[in-house]
């Protein structure tokens, strides 16, 4: 699926290795979508990972 924000990247479903959370991320602009209490939250990868105390590097996620 094409990212609705940058219109260039593919949106990938991934798992955060340390938390086992499933998120979606754009492989170009790094916009992140995730579910919190039944609501879809949109943020960026740096912010999402920083809030969890994890380095915002792609080696911390696995594509599913």
C-alpha positions, 0 to 999 in steps of 0.5 A, a space after each residue: 500500500 502506498 503511503 498516504 503522506 509522502 505518496 512515495 513509500 510502501 506501508 509495511 506491517 512490522 513487529 517491534 522486536 523488544 515490545 512485540 507490538 505490531 505497527 505499520 510504517 512507511 519505508 520512505 518517510 517513516 510515518 507510523 500507524 498503530 492501534 492504542 485502545 481501539 484508536 489508530 494513532 499516527 506519529 513518526 518512527 523516531 517519536 514512537 520508538 523514543 517513547 518506548 526507550 528503544 533506538 529508532 533504527 530499522 534493526 529493532 523491527 521485523 517485517 511480517 
